[in-house]
Amino acid sequence: MTVPAGHPQPAPMVVPRFFVQQRITLMVNRYVIRMADPDGNPGHLLAFAEQKRMKLKEEVVFFTDESKSRRVFSFKARQRLDVHAQHDVYDEYGTIIGYFSKEFGASLLRSTWNLSAPGVEAVGQERSMFIAVLRRVWGFIPYVGDIWVPFVFHFDFTDTRSGQIVLSSHKKIALRDAYDVTVPNPQLDFRVAAAMAVALDALQSR
């Protein structure tokens, strides 16, 4: 398809909706990413990701499938164990295609992230201030904070120039963390969107 001159160019890889499912093992967090089928259910496998724990620089690698025979993209922190760390997103050849970082100060009350990619500059926040505050207060209540509660929270990323939503992540009620991710902006590359979606789970408590 030819895009008229002056119109934003679509990203090299565009996936309007996908699902992220977490799997937990002793030393590795794994994530399965599937495209939404025409009925809105998890369908074709898009990527399989691994986050190794206890690394000085946070890194998550995405493969084509669980055989891990082909590494297709990844994200990695620039600094060691830094709450302000900026994470670069790399394609399979090691070229940076985007980056994101957490706003530590703003996140004390309401988790806030910056997301950048070609044609996209966005800020993401927890959608509900009430849930954001409740999650934080819950952890400080004696004898109650240790009780696991499946708080369901969502993130919306809004373009800083247009004010339009470029990415939304909806946490689903499930035994393992699961997310329904929509990407209404075709300029946001799937690989950057998937990296951000996984980071919202893998790095949220950092």
C-alpha positions in Angstrom: 0.0 0.0 0.0 1.3 3.5 -0.9 1.0 6.1 1.8 0.3 9.6 0.4 3.1 12.2 0.8 2.9 14.0 4.1 1.1 11.2 5.9 2.8 9.3 8.8 4.5 6.1 7.6 3.4 2.9 9.2 5.9 0.9 11.2 7.7 -2.1 9.6 5.8 -4.5 11.8 2.2 -3.6 12.8 0.1 -5.7 15.1 -3.1 -3.9 16.2 -3.9 -6.3 19.0 -2.0 -9.1 20.8 -2.0 -11.0 24.1 0.8 -11.5 26.7 0.8 -14.5 29.0 3.3 -14.9 31.8 4.9 -18.2 32.8 7.0 -18.3 36.0 9.8 -20.7 36.7 12.5 -20.8 39.5 15.1 -18.7 37.7 13.4 -17.4 34.6 10.3 -15.5 33.8 8.8 -16.4 30.4 6.2 -14.7 28.3 4.1 -16.0 25.4 2.9 -13.4 22.9 0.0 -14.3 20.6 -1.8 -12.3 17.9 -5.5 -11.8 18.4 -7.6 -13.9 16.0 -10.7 -12.6 14.2 -12.8 -13.6 17.2 -10.6 -11.6 19.6 -9.0 -14.7 21.2 -5.3 -15.6 21.4 -4.2 -17.1 18.1 -0.9 -17.3 16.2 2.3 -17.3 18.2 4.2 -14.1 17.6 7.1 -14.4 20.1 8.4 -16.2 23.1 10.3 -14.1 25.7 12.7 -14.9 28.6 13.7 -12.7 31.5 16.7 -14.1 33.4 16.7 -13.0 37.0 19.7 -11.7 39.1 21.3 -9.9 36.1 23.1 -6.6 36.8 21.6 -5.1 33.6 17.9 -6.0 33.1 17.4 -7.8 29.8 14.5 -9.6 28.1 15.1 -11.5 24.9 12.3 -12.4 22.4 12.5 -15.5 20.2 10.3 -16.8 17.4 9.2 -19.7 19.5 10.0 -21.9 22.6 12.9 -23.6 20.8 14.8 -20.3 21.1 16.6 -21.0 17.9 16.1 -17.5 16.5 16.4 -14.3 18.5 14.2 -11.6 16.9 14.3 -8.7 19.2 15.1 -7.7 22.8 15.3 -4.9 25.3 18.1 -4.1 27.8 18.8 -1.5 30.4 21.6 1.0 29.8 22.5 1.2 33.5 22.9 -1.4 36.2 20.0 -1.8 38.7 18.9 1.8 38.3 15.3 2.8 38.9 15.7 5.6 36.3 17.3 3.2 33.8 16.5 3.7 30.2 15.8 0.5 28.3 16.7 0.2 24.6 14.7 -2.0 22.3 16.9 -3.8 19.7 15.9 -5.6 16.5 17.5 -9.0 15.7 20.6 -7.3 14.2 21.3 -5.2 17.3 19.9 -1.9 15.9 18.0 0.3 18.4 14.4 0.7 17.3 13.0 2.4 20.3 13.4 2.9 24.1 11.4 3.4 27.3 12.0 4.5 30.8 10.1 4.7 34.1 9.5 8.1 35.7 10.5 7.3 39.2 9.1 10.4 41.0 5.7 10.3 39.3 5.6 6.5 39.8 5.6 6.8 43.6 1.9 7.6 43.4 0.9 6.4 39.9 3.2 4.3 37.7 4.4 6.4 34.8 6.5 5.4 31.7 8.0 7.2 28.8 8.0 5.5 25.4 9.8 6.5 22.3 10.0 5.1 18.8 10.1 6.5 15.2 7.1 8.7 14.9 6.0 8.1 18.5 6.7 10.0 21.7 4.3 8.8 24.5 3.7 8.8 28.2 1.9 5.9 29.8 0.2 5.8 33.2 -2.0 3.5 35.2 -5.5 4.3 34.1 -7.1 4.3 37.5 -5.6 6.6 40.2 -7.8 4.8 42.8 -6.3 1.4 42.0 -2.8 2.9 41.9 -3.1 4.4 45.4 -4.9 1.3 46.7 -2.1 -1.0 45.5 0.5 1.1 47.3 -1.5 1.5 50.6 -2.3 -2.2 50.7 1.4 -3.1 50.9 1.8 -1.1 54.1 -1.2 -2.4 56.1 0.1 -4.7 58.9 -0.8 -8.4 58.4 -2.8 -7.5 55.3 -0.1 -6.4 52.9 1.3 -9.9 52.7 -2.1 -11.2 51.5 -2.0 -11.6 47.7 -4.7 -9.7 46.0 -5.1 -9.8 42.2 -5.3 -6.1 41.5 -6.4 -5.5 37.9 -4.7 -2.4 36.5 -4.5 -1.0 33.0 -2.1 1.3 31.3 -2.8 3.8 28.6 0.1 5.4 26.5 -0.8 8.8 25.0 1.1 10.5 22.3 2.6 13.8 23.7 1.8 15.7 20.5 -1.5 14.5 19.3 -3.0 13.4 22.6 -4.2 10.1 21.0 -3.7 6.7 22.6 -0.9 4.7 20.9 -0.9 1.7 23.2 -3.2 0.2 25.9 -2.5 -2.8 28.1 -5.4 -4.4 30.0 -4.5 -6.8 32.8 -6.8 -9.8 32.9 -8.0 -11.8 35.9 -6.0 -15.1 35.7 -3.9 -17.4 37.7 -0.8 -16.1 35.9 -0.5 -12.5 34.8 -2.1 -12.0 31.4 -2.6 -8.9 29.3 -4.7 -7.8 26.4 -2.7 -5.2 24.4 -4.1 -2.9 21.7 -2.0 -0.7 19.5 -4.3 1.8 17.7 -1.3 3.8 16.2 0.2 2.0 13.2 3.4 4.0 13.6 4.2 2.0 16.7 6.3 -1.1 15.7 5.1 -4.3 17.2 8.5 -5.1 18.6 8.6 -1.9 20.6 5.0 -2.4 21.7 5.6 -6.0 22.8 8.8 -5.0 24.7 6.8 -2.2 26.5 3.9 -4.6 27.3 6.3 -7.2 28.8 8.2 -4.6 30.7 5.0 -3.4 32.4 4.9 -6.9 34.0 8.6 -7.7 34.4 9.7 -4.3 35.7 6.6 -2.9 37.3 7.7 -3.5 40.8 11.2 -2.0 40.3 
